[in-house]
């Protein structure tokens, strides 16, 4: 790719692509392809997803503010699918720091909205275009690494007979 062609790439597209590459390597195998072969973003199989990430200990407040803005983006969206995502998406902070000092956060998504894109920054950019860069910087500054992604279906629900 030449320098001339690089400057035509939009900043949002470039940032989004970098975020996907940096923040979601373990989840890439779960992303589905649309019928025409284009990436559908971050989608999950089954009815439940547990996605754990490590956040820098001095940046937990920044991460939680970004997650609050994500909640705002999903709940105030005109897209009914985004509202469904919000209804089934929780973020849990693990009580004790990990051995390296980072703080683990678990995204608990149940029920998964089939075919919905769970890419965090895509939802934020769409809802808050004027805040996109600041939200990205806060998110990227807080994020250390993905720890795990588990998706599947509930096979026994202890609350039901």
C-alpha positions in Angstrom: 0.0 0.0 0.0 1.4 3.4 -0.9 1.4 6.5 1.2 -1.0 8.1 -1.2 -3.6 5.3 -0.7 -3.1 5.2 3.1 -4.2 8.8 3.5 -7.5 8.1 1.9 -8.4 5.6 4.7 -10.7 7.3 7.2 -9.5 7.7 10.7 -12.5 5.9 12.1 -12.0 2.9 9.8 -8.3 2.8 10.7 -8.9 3.1 14.4 -11.7 0.5 14.2 -9.6 -2.0 12.3 -6.7 -1.5 14.8 -9.0 -1.9 17.7 -10.3 -5.2 16.3 -6.8 -6.4 15.7 -5.4 -5.3 19.1 -8.4 -5.9 21.4 -10.1 -9.0 20.0 -7.6 -11.6 18.8 -9.1 -14.4 20.9 -12.5 -13.5 19.7 -11.8 -13.5 16.0 -12.6 -17.1 15.5 -16.1 -16.4 16.8 -16.8 -13.7 14.3 -19.1 -14.9 11.6 -18.9 -14.0 7.9 -21.8 -12.6 6.1 -23.1 -14.3 2.9 -20.9 -12.1 0.7 -17.8 -12.9 2.8 -17.5 -9.5 4.5 -16.9 -9.5 8.3 -20.0 -9.1 10.4 -18.0 -7.8 13.3 -17.9 -9.4 16.6 -20.8 -11.9 16.9 -21.3 -14.8 19.2 -22.5 -18.4 18.8 -25.0 -19.9 21.2 -27.1 -18.1 23.7 -24.4 -17.0 26.2 -21.0 -15.4 26.0 -18.5 -14.8 28.8 -15.8 -12.4 27.6 -13.0 -11.6 30.1 -10.5 -8.8 29.6 -7.7 -7.4 31.8 -7.8 -3.7 32.6 -4.9 -1.7 33.9 -5.5 -1.1 37.7 -5.1 2.7 37.5 -7.5 2.9 34.6 -10.6 1.1 35.9 -12.5 4.3 36.3 -11.8 5.2 32.6 -12.9 1.7 31.5 -16.1 1.9 33.5 -16.9 5.3 32.1 -16.5 3.9 28.6 -18.8 1.0 29.5 -21.4 3.5 30.8 -21.3 5.3 27.5 -21.7 2.0 25.8 -24.8 1.3 27.9 -26.1 4.8 26.9 -25.4 4.1 23.2 -27.2 0.8 23.3 -30.2 1.8 25.4 -30.8 5.1 23.5 -30.4 3.6 20.1 -33.2 3.7 17.5 -32.1 0.2 16.5 -34.2 -2.4 18.4 -31.3 -4.9 18.1 -29.1 -2.6 20.1 -31.7 -2.3 22.8 -31.9 -6.1 22.9 -28.1 -6.2 23.4 -28.3 -3.8 26.3 -31.0 -5.9 28.0 -28.8 -9.0 28.1 -25.3 -7.4 28.6 -23.7 -7.1 32.0 -20.1 -6.2 33.0 -18.8 -7.7 36.2 -15.6 -6.5 37.9 -13.6 -9.3 39.6 -13.0 -8.4 43.3 -9.4 -9.3 43.6 -6.6 -8.1 41.3 -4.9 -10.7 39.1 -1.3 -11.7 39.9 0.1 -9.1 37.5 -2.0 -6.3 39.2 -4.5 -5.9 36.4 -8.2 -6.1 37.1 -10.4 -8.6 35.3 -13.8 -7.6 33.9 -16.2 -10.2 32.6 -18.8 -9.3 30.0 -21.8 -11.6 30.7 -24.0 -11.6 27.7 -27.2 -13.6 28.0 -29.2 -14.0 25.9 -26.9 -13.3 23.0 -28.6 -11.5 20.2 -28.0 -13.7 17.2 -26.2 -11.8 14.4 -25.8 -8.6 16.4 -22.4 -6.9 16.3 -20.9 -6.7 19.8 -17.9 -4.6 18.7 -17.7 -2.0 21.5 -16.1 0.9 19.5 -18.5 0.5 16.5 -21.5 1.1 18.8 -19.8 4.1 20.5 -18.6 5.7 17.2 -22.1 5.4 15.7 -23.9 6.9 18.8 -21.3 9.5 19.8 -19.3 10.5 16.7 -18.0 13.7 18.4 -16.7 11.7 21.3 -15.3 8.8 19.3 -11.7 9.7 19.5 -11.8 10.5 23.3 -13.7 7.3 24.0 -11.2 5.3 22.0 -8.3 6.8 23.8 -9.8 6.0 27.2 -10.7 2.5 26.2 -7.3 1.7 24.6 -5.5 3.3 27.5 -7.3 1.1 30.0 -7.3 -2.1 28.1 -4.4 -4.5 28.6 -5.5 -7.8 27.0 -8.3 -10.2 26.3 -8.1 -13.1 28.7 -10.8 -15.4 27.4 -14.0 -15.8 25.4 -16.4 -18.6 26.0 -19.6 -18.9 24.0 -22.3 -21.6 24.1 -25.7 -22.6 25.2 -27.2 -23.1 28.6 -27.8 -26.9 29.0 -29.2 -26.9 32.5 -30.9 -24.0 34.2 -31.0 -24.6 38.0 -33.7 -22.0 38.5 -36.2 -24.0 36.4 -37.5 -27.5 36.7 
